[in-house]
């Protein structure tokens, strides 16, 4: 008989699937569900989770793969794996993490899964074997995801990264009820990781059974936390406090000693690594002859909805640390070892701004991030056009997550939460006829000023953005469904190209500027399941012809504008032949 924990987690999964991925087959949906729970501490959105899915044939018992550098999720165009970047561009001793997930809805753990994982990890982590040489064994998506890790590993090796490799096997079974033989196979898998990545600081193999999955589901990152302070001054409802570094460290670190990443989701820039400013911060923290730390440092700024003080302890609600990410990281790195007691006694200046007004929050973020050089690209979440999109989405019952994690943590329906990156990629594919950019440069779309202004500007009707988001969600769901009959590579590579062809079909011609979508969005133009299926079959047929003719793989083709134009030519020829009949 199934345990209560098993019954509960399966019922939760079915409800989650109906809400988020109703058209997707149960196996794939459980992979997404389990991967989100396995990586819950990273706060990934559903699009980021889906991008890591690699299961579905020739997967070597691996369903999803994620690579993080210094807490940031890497993709194919991340700076770390770019051919133009150099090792010296990145800080030393930063975290490089590989996370591998296998997820099955079976009621128990299977020994053969551990054996398959052992063989797969041994091959994919063997640097003497090229990724290309493994293409006969594994699907392109799996190889691409491992390629990201291997490229980052090799590039950063001289920067002494803190590498960890983590394998998670999730199933609604009982993780405490496993045989000695299975335990031995898990140990063999751990040994493969240790021998394959000899410089790894950590190598873990973890089972997530029914109880563990249920516990992960019930986890919620805390946004109301206590912070001790030494002295403070108050103006209205906001405060300035002098805080011991150890007390601030205790605020930003969880019970497992990991940085609470969710507290920094609104910060306008990532940690910059071993740049000169951070070297100076580190020097002032560790040097016994350095003046008081708060004399030399601008401190940090916390935005929260409420701050109450009792006995020199603040209770802070709905915290976001919007300025001071570099300082916070250096404090974390200095104090995490537990052998820097003297540094922990030093003081930090903390501004506590109490406000619930979004516009005020944006003004604070902009103002507190003008002290040092920072590009306007990093402040885009505070742009007026971004606030307008968010407000329009709210009027339609949707949520535009210009501040990552805001609506997810507020308990809103994940199926109606749209990130800036997702919207930018969707509008680029549909409104610029450049799905190759959406596929090949997911991170760079918003970094390049020219690309950003083409997609996000006040001349584009707000309804265009919501229409494009809804259509892309429909396409994403369809491609993952059984009806699409898509292989792993097609699921990963063709969703934005399909969106472009849908718009071409609805418009009767390619769209080269997002405002040209106004008529379609005003009419709420759509395609039914039959038309979607028919168009996807043509896309698969045209893609296969192109691949045979050019002698390339799908993953490479979909990142080239030439392939996008080829598809539009085929669509035009189809229209003309149909019209002539």
C-alpha positions as CSV (number, residue, x, y, z in Angstrom):
1,X,0.0,0.0,0.0
2,X,1.3,3.5,-0.8
3,X,2.3,5.6,2.2
4,X,0.5,8.9,3.0
5,X,3.6,10.8,1.9
6,X,3.5,9.0,-1.5
7,X,-0.2,9.6,-1.9
8,X,0.1,13.3,-1.0
9,X,3.1,14.0,-3.3
10,X,1.4,12.3,-6.3
11,X,-1.8,14.3,-5.7
12,X,0.2,17.5,-5.4
13,X,2.0,16.6,-8.7
14,X,-1.3,16.0,-10.5
15,X,-2.7,19.3,-9.4
16,X,0.6,21.1,-10.3
17,X,0.6,19.5,-13.7
18,X,-3.0,20.5,-14.4
19,X,-2.1,24.1,-13.4
20,X,1.3,24.4,-15.2
21,X,1.7,21.8,-17.9
22,X,-1.8,20.3,-18.7
23,X,-1.0,19.2,-22.3
24,X,2.4,17.7,-21.4
25,X,2.7,13.9,-20.9
26,X,3.0,12.8,-17.2
27,X,6.6,11.6,-17.5
28,X,8.0,14.8,-18.8
29,X,5.9,16.9,-16.4
30,X,7.2,14.9,-13.5
31,X,10.8,15.6,-14.7
32,X,10.0,19.3,-14.6
33,X,8.2,19.0,-11.2
34,X,11.0,17.0,-9.6
35,X,13.8,19.2,-11.0
36,X,12.2,22.3,-9.6
37,X,12.0,20.7,-6.2
38,X,15.5,19.4,-6.4
39,X,16.9,22.8,-7.2
40,X,14.4,24.8,-5.1
41,X,17.1,26.7,-3.2
42,X,18.1,28.3,-6.6
43,X,14.7,29.8,-7.2
44,X,14.5,28.9,-10.9
45,X,11.5,29.8,-13.0
46,X,9.6,27.2,-15.0
47,X,11.3,28.3,-18.2
48,X,14.7,27.9,-16.7
49,X,13.8,24.4,-15.4
50,X,12.4,23.4,-18.8
51,X,15.6,24.5,-20.5
52,X,17.5,21.9,-18.6
53,X,15.3,19.0,-19.5
54,X,17.3,16.4,-21.5
55,X,15.3,13.2,-21.0
56,X,13.4,11.4,-23.7
57,X,15.7,8.9,-25.5
58,X,19.4,8.5,-25.5
59,X,19.5,10.3,-22.1
60,X,21.7,7.8,-20.2
61,X,19.2,7.9,-17.3
62,X,19.6,11.7,-17.0
63,X,16.4,13.8,-17.2
64,X,17.8,17.2,-16.6
65,X,21.1,19.1,-16.2
66,X,21.9,22.5,-14.7
67,X,25.2,24.3,-14.4
68,X,25.8,27.2,-12.0
69,X,28.7,29.6,-11.7
70,X,28.8,31.7,-8.6
71,X,25.1,31.0,-8.1
72,X,24.1,32.1,-11.6
73,X,22.5,29.5,-14.0
74,X,24.7,29.1,-17.1
75,X,23.4,28.7,-20.7
76,X,25.1,28.4,-24.0
77,X,25.9,32.1,-24.4
78,X,26.9,32.9,-20.9
79,X,30.1,34.8,-20.6
80,X,31.9,32.0,-18.8
81,X,31.6,29.7,-21.8
82,X,32.0,32.4,-24.5
83,X,35.0,32.0,-26.8
84,X,35.8,35.7,-26.4
85,X,36.1,35.6,-22.6
86,X,39.3,34.9,-20.8
87,X,39.9,33.1,-17.5
88,X,41.2,36.4,-16.0
89,X,37.7,37.9,-16.6
90,X,36.4,35.8,-13.7
91,X,37.1,35.7,-10.0
92,X,39.1,33.1,-8.2
93,X,37.7,30.5,-5.8
94,X,34.1,30.9,-7.1
95,X,31.5,28.1,-7.0
96,X,31.1,26.0,-10.2
97,X,28.2,23.5,-9.7
98,X,26.9,20.7,-11.8
99,X,23.4,19.3,-10.9
100,X,22.1,16.2,-12.6
101,X,18.5,14.9,-12.0
102,X,16.8,11.6,-12.8
103,X,13.1,11.5,-12.0
104,X,10.6,8.7,-12.4
105,X,7.0,8.3,-11.1
106,X,7.7,4.6,-10.1
107,X,6.8,3.7,-6.5
108,X,10.3,2.6,-5.7
109,X,14.0,3.2,-6.6
110,X,15.5,1.0,-9.3
111,X,19.1,-0.4,-9.1
112,X,19.6,-0.3,-12.8
113,X,19.2,3.5,-12.8
114,X,22.3,3.8,-10.6
115,X,24.2,1.6,-13.0
116,X,23.2,3.6,-16.0
117,X,24.0,6.9,-14.2
118,X,27.5,5.5,-13.4
119,X,28.3,4.7,-17.0
120,X,26.9,8.0,-18.3
121,X,28.7,10.2,-15.8
122,X,32.0,8.3,-16.4
123,X,31.7,9.0,-20.2
124,X,30.4,12.6,-20.0
125,X,33.0,13.7,-17.5
126,X,35.9,12.2,-19.3
127,X,37.8,15.1,-20.8
128,X,39.8,12.8,-23.1
129,X,36.5,12.1,-25.0
130,X,35.1,14.9,-27.0
131,X,31.5,15.8,-26.7
132,X,31.0,15.2,-30.4
133,X,32.4,11.6,-30.2
134,X,29.6,10.8,-27.7
135,X,26.8,11.8,-30.1
136,X,26.1,8.2,-31.1
137,X,25.3,7.4,-27.5
138,X,23.5,10.5,-26.2
139,X,21.0,13.1,-27.4
140,X,22.2,16.6,-28.4
141,X,20.5,18.3,-25.5
142,X,22.2,16.2,-22.9
143,X,25.6,16.7,-24.6
144,X,25.0,20.5,-24.8
145,X,24.2,20.7,-21.1
146,X,27.3,18.8,-20.2
147,X,29.3,20.7,-22.7
148,X,28.5,23.9,-20.8
149,X,29.9,22.4,-17.6
150,X,33.0,21.0,-19.3
151,X,33.8,24.3,-21.1
152,X,33.4,26.2,-17.8
153,X,35.5,23.7,-16.0
154,X,38.4,23.9,-18.5
155,X,38.2,27.7,-18.8
156,X,38.2,28.4,-15.1
157,X,40.7,25.7,-14.0
158,X,43.4,28.4,-13.5
159,X,41.0,30.4,-11.3
160,X,40.7,27.5,-8.8
161,X,36.9,27.1,-8.9
162,X,35.2,25.3,-6.0
163,X,33.6,22.5,-8.0
164,X,30.7,20.4,-6.8
165,X,29.0,17.6,-8.8
166,X,25.5,16.6,-7.5
167,X,23.3,13.8,-8.7
168,X,19.7,13.5,-7.6
169,X,17.5,10.5,-8.1
170,X,13.8,11.4,-7.4
171,X,10.9,9.1,-7.2
172,X,7.8,8.9,-5.0
173,X,9.3,5.8,-3.2
174,X,10.7,5.3,0.2
175,X,14.4,6.4,0.2
176,X,15.0,4.7,3.6
177,X,13.9,1.3,2.2
178,X,16.8,0.4,-0.2
179,X,18.9,-2.8,-0.4
180,X,22.6,-3.1,0.4
181,X,23.2,-3.8,-3.3
182,X,21.5,-0.6,-4.3
183,X,23.6,1.4,-1.7
184,X,26.7,-0.2,-3.1
185,X,25.8,1.0,-6.6
186,X,25.2,4.5,-5.3
187,X,28.6,4.4,-3.7
188,X,30.1,3.3,-7.0
189,X,28.4,6.3,-8.7
190,X,30.0,8.6,-6.1
191,X,33.4,7.1,-6.7
192,X,33.0,7.7,-10.5
193,X,32.3,11.4,-9.8
194,X,35.3,11.7,-7.4
195,X,37.7,10.0,-9.9
196,X,36.4,11.9,-12.9
197,X,36.5,15.3,-11.2
198,X,39.5,15.0,-8.9
199,X,39.5,18.7,-8.0
200,X,35.9,18.7,-6.9
201,X,35.3,20.0,-3.4
202,X,32.0,18.1,-3.1
203,X,30.5,15.0,-4.8
204,X,27.0,14.0,-3.8
205,X,24.4,11.4,-4.8
206,X,21.1,12.1,-3.1
207,X,17.8,10.2,-3.2
208,X,14.6,12.2,-3.0
209,X,11.8,9.9,-2.1
210,X,8.1,10.7,-1.2
211,X,9.0,12.3,2.2
212,X,11.8,14.3,0.8
213,X,9.8,15.5,-2.2
214,X,7.0,16.5,0.1
215,X,9.3,18.4,2.4
216,X,10.9,20.2,-0.6
217,X,7.4,21.2,-1.8
218,X,6.5,22.6,1.5
219,X,9.7,24.7,1.7
220,X,9.3,28.4,1.3
221,X,12.2,30.8,1.4
222,X,12.0,33.1,4.4
223,X,11.5,36.8,3.7
224,X,10.9,37.8,7.3
225,X,14.2,37.6,9.2
226,X,15.8,38.9,12.3
227,X,19.0,41.1,12.3
228,X,20.8,42.1,15.4
229,X,22.4,45.6,15.4
230,X,24.6,47.8,17.6
231,X,23.2,51.3,17.1
232,X,20.5,52.8,14.9
233,X,18.8,56.0,13.8
234,X,15.2,56.3,12.7
235,X,13.4,58.7,10.3
236,X,9.7,58.0,9.8
237,X,9.5,54.2,9.3
238,X,13.0,53.8,7.8
239,X,16.3,53.3,9.6
240,X,20.0,53.4,9.5
241,X,21.9,50.8,11.6
242,X,25.4,49.9,12.5
243,X,25.6,46.1,12.4
244,X,28.3,43.6,13.3
245,X,29.5,41.7,10.2
246,X,28.7,38.4,11.9
247,X,25.2,39.5,12.6
248,X,24.8,40.6,8.9
249,X,26.3,37.2,7.9
250,X,23.7,35.4,9.9
251,X,21.0,37.3,8.1
252,X,22.2,36.4,4.6
253,X,23.1,32.7,5.3
254,X,20.6,29.8,5.7
255,X,20.8,27.0,8.2
256,X,23.0,25.0,5.8
257,X,25.6,27.7,5.5
258,X,24.5,28.6,1.9
259,X,23.9,32.2,0.8
260,X,20.2,33.1,0.7
261,X,20.1,33.9,-3.0
262,X,16.5,34.9,-2.9
263,X,17.3,38.0,-0.9
264,X,19.4,39.4,-3.8
265,X,17.0,38.7,-6.7
266,X,16.3,42.4,-7.2
267,X,19.9,43.4,-7.2
268,X,20.7,45.1,-10.5
269,X,24.0,43.2,-11.2
270,X,25.7,39.9,-10.5
271,X,28.7,39.4,-8.3
272,X,31.6,40.8,-10.2
273,X,34.3,38.4,-8.8
274,X,37.9,39.3,-8.3
275,X,37.7,42.8,-9.6
276,X,39.7,45.6,-8.0
277,X,36.8,46.9,-5.9
278,X,36.1,43.5,-4.4
279,X,39.8,43.0,-3.7
280,X,39.8,46.2,-1.8
281,X,36.7,45.1,0.2
282,X,38.4,41.8,1.0
283,X,41.6,43.6,2.1
284,X,39.7,45.9,4.4
285,X,37.9,42.9,5.9
286,X,40.9,40.8,6.6
287,X,43.7,43.2,7.3
288,X,44.2,43.7,11.1
289,X,45.6,47.2,10.4
290,X,42.6,48.4,8.4
291,X,40.4,51.2,9.7
292,X,36.8,50.4,10.7
293,X,35.1,48.6,7.8
294,X,32.1,50.9,7.8
295,X,34.3,53.9,7.3
296,X,35.6,52.5,4.0
297,X,32.5,50.9,2.7
298,X,29.2,52.4,1.4
299,X,27.2,49.6,3.2
300,X,24.1,47.8,2.0
301,X,20.5,48.9,1.3
302,X,17.6,46.7,2.3
303,X,14.1,47.3,1.1
304,X,11.3,45.7,3.2
305,X,7.6,46.1,3.8
306,X,8.0,46.3,7.6
307,X,10.8,46.8,10.2
308,X,10.2,46.6,13.9
309,X,12.9,46.8,16.6
310,X,13.0,45.1,20.0
311,X,16.0,44.8,22.2
312,X,18.4,45.8,19.5
313,X,17.0,43.3,17.0
314,X,15.2,44.2,13.8
315,X,12.4,42.0,12.5
316,X,12.4,42.7,8.8
317,X,9.5,41.6,6.5
318,X,9.7,40.9,2.7
319,X,13.4,41.6,2.5
320,X,15.3,42.4,-0.7
321,X,18.9,43.6,-0.6
322,X,19.0,45.9,-3.6
323,X,22.5,47.4,-3.1
324,X,25.6,45.8,-1.6
325,X,25.8,42.5,-3.4
326,X,29.6,42.8,-3.8
327,X,30.0,43.7,-0.1
328,X,27.7,40.9,0.9
329,X,29.6,38.3,-1.1
330,X,32.9,39.3,0.3
331,X,31.5,39.2,3.8
332,X,30.1,35.7,3.1
333,X,33.4,34.5,1.7
334,X,35.4,35.9,4.6
335,X,33.2,34.6,7.4
336,X,32.0,31.3,6.0
337,X,35.0,29.3,7.2
338,X,34.4,30.2,10.8
339,X,38.0,31.2,11.4
340,X,37.6,35.0,11.0
341,X,36.3,36.0,14.4
342,X,38.0,39.4,14.4
343,X,36.5,40.3,11.0
344,X,33.1,39.3,12.3
345,X,33.3,41.9,15.0
346,X,33.7,44.7,12.5
347,X,30.8,47.0,11.6
348,X,28.7,47.5,8.5
349,X,26.4,50.4,7.6
350,X,22.9,49.1,6.8
351,X,20.1,51.3,5.3
352,X,16.6,49.9,5.9
353,X,14.0,51.4,3.6
354,X,10.4,50.6,4.5
355,X,8.1,50.9,1.5
356,X,5.5,48.9,-0.4
357,X,5.4,51.3,-3.4
358,X,6.9,49.8,-6.6
359,X,7.9,53.2,-8.1
360,X,9.6,54.2,-4.9
361,X,11.5,50.9,-4.8
362,X,12.7,51.5,-8.3
363,X,13.9,55.0,-7.4
364,X,15.8,53.7,-4.4
365,X,17.4,50.9,-6.6
366,X,18.5,53.4,-9.2
367,X,19.8,55.9,-6.8
368,X,21.8,53.5,-4.6
369,X,23.4,51.9,-7.6
370,X,24.8,55.2,-9.1
371,X,27.7,55.4,-6.7
372,X,29.9,53.3,-9.0
373,X,30.0,52.7,-12.7
374,X,27.1,50.6,-13.9
375,X,25.5,50.3,-17.3
376,X,21.8,51.2,-17.9
377,X,21.4,47.7,-19.1
378,X,21.7,46.5,-15.6
379,X,18.9,48.8,-14.5
380,X,16.4,47.7,-17.1
381,X,14.0,46.2,-14.6
382,X,13.4,49.7,-13.4
383,X,12.6,51.1,-16.9
384,X,9.3,52.8,-17.3
385,X,8.4,50.4,-20.2
386,X,9.0,47.4,-17.8
387,X,6.8,48.9,-15.1
388,X,4.1,49.5,-17.8
389,X,4.2,46.0,-19.0
390,X,3.9,44.7,-15.4
391,X,0.9,46.9,-14.7
392,X,-0.8,45.8,-18.0
393,X,-0.3,42.2,-17.2
394,X,-1.9,42.7,-13.8
395,X,-5.0,44.1,-15.4
396,X,-5.3,40.9,-17.4
397,X,-4.7,38.5,-14.5
398,X,-1.1,37.7,-15.6
399,X,2.2,38.5,-13.8
400,X,5.2,40.1,-15.3
401,X,8.2,39.1,-13.2
402,X,10.5,42.0,-13.9
403,X,11.8,41.5,-10.4
404,X,12.8,37.8,-10.4
405,X,10.9,35.6,-8.0
406,X,8.5,38.4,-6.8
407,X,5.2,36.8,-7.9
408,X,6.4,33.2,-7.4
409,X,7.2,33.9,-3.8
410,X,3.9,35.7,-3.5
411,X,2.1,32.5,-4.4
412,X,0.8,33.5,-7.8
413,X,-0.1,30.9,-10.5
414,X,3.3,29.9,-12.1
415,X,1.6,29.3,-15.4
416,X,0.8,33.0,-15.6
417,X,4.2,34.4,-14.5
418,X,6.3,35.7,-17.3
419,X,10.0,36.6,-16.9
420,X,11.8,39.4,-18.8
421,X,14.0,36.9,-20.5
422,X,11.0,34.8,-21.6
423,X,9.1,37.8,-23.0
424,X,12.2,39.2,-24.7
425,X,12.9,35.8,-26.5
426,X,9.2,35.5,-27.5
427,X,8.9,38.9,-29.0
428,X,12.3,38.6,-30.7
429,X,11.1,35.4,-32.4
430,X,7.6,36.6,-33.4
431,X,8.1,40.3,-33.8
432,X,11.5,40.4,-35.4
433,X,11.5,37.0,-37.2
434,X,14.7,36.1,-35.4
435,X,14.1,32.8,-33.5
436,X,17.8,32.1,-34.1
437,X,18.6,34.9,-31.6
438,X,16.0,33.6,-29.1
439,X,17.5,30.1,-29.4
440,X,21.2,31.0,-29.6
441,X,21.5,34.0,-27.4
442,X,19.0,33.7,-24.5
443,X,21.3,35.7,-22.1
444,X,22.6,38.3,-24.5
445,X,19.2,39.5,-25.8
446,X,18.8,41.9,-22.9
447,X,22.5,42.8,-22.5
448,X,22.8,44.4,-26.0
449,X,21.3,47.8,-26.0
450,X,20.2,47.7,-29.7
451,X,18.5,44.3,-29.2
452,X,16.8,45.5,-26.1
453,X,15.4,48.7,-27.6
454,X,14.0,46.7,-30.6
455,X,11.9,44.6,-28.2
456,X,11.2,46.9,-25.3
457,X,10.1,50.4,-26.2
458,X,7.1,52.7,-25.7
459,X,6.0,52.6,-29.3
460,X,4.9,49.0,-29.0
461,X,1.3,48.4,-27.7
462,X,1.3,46.7,-24.3
463,X,-1.2,44.1,-25.5
464,X,1.4,42.9,-28.0
465,X,3.6,41.7,-25.1
466,X,0.8,39.7,-23.4
467,X,-0.4,38.2,-26.7
468,X,3.2,37.1,-27.5
469,X,3.7,35.6,-24.0
470,X,0.4,33.6,-24.2
471,X,1.2,32.3,-27.7
472,X,4.7,31.2,-26.7
473,X,3.3,29.4,-23.6
474,X,0.9,27.6,-25.9
475,X,3.8,26.6,-28.2
476,X,6.0,25.5,-25.3
477,X,3.2,23.3,-23.9
478,X,2.4,21.8,-27.3
479,X,6.0,20.9,-28.1
480,X,6.4,19.0,-24.9
481,X,3.1,17.2,-25.4
482,X,2.6,13.7,-26.9
483,X,0.6,15.2,-29.7
484,X,3.8,17.0,-31.1
485,X,5.7,13.7,-31.4
486,X,8.9,15.6,-31.0
487,X,12.2,14.1,-30.2
488,X,14.5,15.6,-27.6
489,X,16.4,17.8,-30.0
490,X,13.2,19.2,-31.6
491,X,11.8,20.0,-28.2
492,X,14.9,22.0,-27.2
493,X,15.5,23.7,-30.5
494,X,12.3,24.4,-32.5
495,X,9.9,26.2,-30.1
496,X,10.8,29.7,-31.2
497,X,10.9,28.8,-34.8
498,X,7.4,27.4,-34.6
499,X,6.2,30.6,-33.0
500,X,7.7,32.6,-35.9
501,X,5.9,30.4,-38.4
502,X,2.6,30.7,-36.5
503,X,2.9,34.5,-36.7
504,X,3.8,34.3,-40.4
505,X,0.7,32.1,-41.0
506,X,-1.6,34.4,-39.1
507,X,-0.2,37.6,-40.7
508,X,0.1,36.2,-44.2
509,X,3.7,37.5,-44.3
510,X,6.8,37.7,-42.0
511,X,6.7,40.3,-39.2
512,X,9.9,42.4,-38.9
513,X,8.9,44.8,-36.2
514,X,7.0,44.0,-33.0
515,X,4.4,46.7,-33.5
516,X,3.3,44.8,-36.6
517,X,1.8,42.3,-34.2
518,X,-0.7,44.9,-33.0
519,X,-3.5,43.8,-35.4
520,X,-3.0,40.1,-34.4
521,X,-3.0,41.0,-30.7
522,X,-6.0,43.2,-31.0
523,X,-8.0,40.5,-32.7
524,X,-6.6,37.9,-30.2
525,X,-5.6,35.8,-33.2
526,X,-4.8,32.2,-32.4
527,X,-4.3,28.8,-33.9
528,X,-6.2,25.6,-32.9
529,X,-4.5,22.3,-32.0
530,X,-5.0,20.9,-35.5
531,X,-3.4,23.9,-37.2
532,X,-0.6,23.8,-34.7
533,X,0.1,20.2,-35.3
534,X,0.0,20.6,-39.1
535,X,2.4,23.5,-39.0
536,X,4.8,21.7,-36.7
537,X,4.8,18.7,-39.0
538,X,5.8,21.0,-41.8
539,X,8.5,22.5,-39.6
540,X,10.0,19.1,-38.9
541,X,9.9,18.2,-42.6
542,X,11.5,21.4,-43.7
543,X,14.1,21.1,-40.9
544,X,15.1,17.6,-41.9
545,X,15.5,18.7,-45.5
546,X,17.7,21.6,-44.5
547,X,19.9,19.4,-42.3
548,X,20.4,16.9,-45.0
549,X,21.2,19.6,-47.5
550,X,23.6,21.5,-45.3
551,X,25.1,18.6,-43.4
552,X,24.6,20.2,-40.0
553,X,22.8,19.2,-36.8
554,X,19.6,20.8,-35.7
555,X,21.1,22.5,-32.7
556,X,23.6,24.4,-34.9
557,X,21.1,25.2,-37.6
558,X,18.6,26.8,-35.2
559,X,21.1,29.4,-34.0
560,X,21.7,30.8,-37.5
561,X,19.6,33.5,-39.2
562,X,20.0,31.6,-42.5
563,X,17.9,28.8,-41.2
564,X,15.2,31.2,-40.0
565,X,15.0,32.8,-43.5
566,X,15.0,29.4,-45.1
567,X,11.8,28.5,-43.1
568,X,10.2,31.8,-44.1
569,X,10.9,31.1,-47.7
570,X,9.3,27.6,-47.4
571,X,6.3,29.1,-45.7
572,X,6.0,31.7,-48.5
573,X,6.3,29.1,-51.2
574,X,3.6,27.1,-49.5
575,X,1.2,30.1,-49.4
576,X,1.8,30.9,-53.1
577,X,1.3,27.3,-54.2
578,X,-1.9,27.1,-52.1
579,X,-3.1,30.5,-53.5
580,X,-2.5,29.4,-57.1
581,X,-4.6,26.3,-56.6
